[in-house]
Amino acid sequence: MYLIRRVFKCKPRTARRAAELVTKIGEAYMNAGQRSEIRVYFSGGTVPGPADTLYMDWTSEAIESPGRDGNVTPREIIGPLWQQALEYVEEDHIEFYEMFQPR
């Protein structure tokens, strides 16, 4: 099992607005059966942590390419939302973690 985390460095004081859009993007992937339940959270401003940083994470049994054969992405929903979100995002990257499962 893997934890997959998308990290967004947002323009100053825009993380909350970006979080609304990123949540809608994650929900579209969930509704399409592409992702497990997502969590969206941010730091800076009123809590400690890197300022203006937004995170979305989910778990997956495997790390798979979104461009794999047979994978259907809800582009008609996600495309316009990404365009809006990118107005607030300076940079982003993705992180992968293997979940510890005691034997």
C-alpha positions as CSV (number, residue, x, y, z in Angstrom):
1,M,0.0,0.0,0.0
2,Y,1.3,3.5,-0.9
3,L,0.5,7.0,0.2
4,I,0.6,9.4,-2.7
5,R,0.9,13.1,-1.9
6,R,0.7,16.0,-4.4
7,V,2.3,19.1,-3.0
8,F,1.5,22.6,-4.3
9,K,3.4,25.7,-3.4
10,C,0.8,28.5,-3.7
11,K,1.2,32.2,-4.3
12,P,1.0,34.1,-1.0
13,R,-2.4,33.9,0.8
14,T,-4.0,31.8,-2.0
15,A,-3.8,28.3,-0.5
16,R,-7.4,28.3,0.7
17,R,-8.8,29.2,-2.7
18,A,-6.5,26.7,-4.4
19,A,-7.7,24.0,-1.9
20,E,-11.3,24.5,-3.0
21,L,-10.3,23.7,-6.6
22,V,-7.9,20.9,-5.7
23,T,-10.6,19.3,-3.7
24,K,-13.0,19.3,-6.7
25,I,-10.2,17.8,-8.8
26,G,-9.6,15.0,-6.3
27,E,-13.4,14.3,-6.0
28,A,-13.6,14.0,-9.8
29,Y,-10.9,11.4,-9.8
30,M,-12.6,9.6,-6.9
31,N,-16.0,9.6,-8.7
32,A,-14.2,8.2,-11.8
33,G,-12.8,5.3,-9.7
34,Q,-9.2,6.6,-10.2
35,R,-8.4,7.3,-6.5
36,S,-9.3,6.3,-3.0
37,E,-10.6,8.9,-0.6
38,I,-8.6,12.1,-0.8
39,R,-7.5,14.5,1.9
40,V,-6.7,18.1,1.2
41,Y,-4.9,20.3,3.8
42,F,-2.6,23.3,3.9
43,S,-0.1,25.0,6.2
44,G,1.1,28.5,6.9
45,G,-1.1,31.4,7.8
46,T,-2.8,30.2,11.0
47,V,-0.9,26.9,11.7
48,P,2.9,26.1,11.7
49,G,4.4,24.7,8.6
50,P,5.7,25.9,5.2
51,A,3.8,29.0,4.3
52,D,1.3,28.8,1.5
53,T,1.7,25.1,0.9
54,L,-1.2,22.9,-0.1
55,Y,-1.3,19.1,0.0
56,M,-3.7,16.4,-1.4
57,D,-3.1,12.8,-0.6
58,W,-4.6,9.4,-1.2
59,T,-3.7,5.7,-0.9
60,S,-3.2,3.2,-3.6
61,E,-2.4,-0.5,-3.8
62,A,0.1,0.2,-6.6
63,I,1.9,3.1,-8.2
64,E,0.5,3.3,-11.7
65,S,1.0,5.8,-14.6
66,P,-2.1,7.9,-15.3
67,G,-1.2,7.5,-19.0
68,R,-1.6,3.7,-18.8
69,D,-3.7,1.9,-21.4
70,G,-7.4,1.7,-20.5
71,N,-7.2,4.5,-17.9
72,V,-10.0,7.0,-18.4
73,T,-9.5,10.4,-16.9
74,P,-12.5,12.8,-16.5
75,R,-10.7,15.5,-18.5
76,E,-13.8,17.5,-19.2
77,I,-14.1,18.1,-15.5
78,I,-10.5,18.2,-14.4
79,G,-9.1,20.3,-17.3
80,P,-11.0,23.6,-16.5
81,L,-10.4,23.1,-12.7
82,W,-6.6,22.7,-13.2
83,Q,-6.6,25.9,-15.3
84,Q,-8.2,27.8,-12.5
85,A,-6.0,26.2,-9.8
86,L,-2.8,27.0,-11.7
87,E,-3.7,30.7,-11.2
88,Y,-2.8,30.2,-7.5
89,V,0.0,27.6,-7.8
90,E,3.7,28.5,-8.3
91,E,5.0,25.0,-8.4
92,D,4.0,21.4,-7.6
93,H,5.4,17.9,-7.2
94,I,4.3,14.5,-6.2
95,E,5.7,12.3,-3.4
96,F,5.3,8.5,-2.9
97,Y,5.6,6.7,0.4
98,E,5.3,3.0,1.1
99,M,3.0,2.4,4.0
100,F,4.3,0.3,6.9
101,Q,2.3,-2.8,7.5
102,P,3.3,-4.8,10.5
103,R,3.5,-8.5,10.0
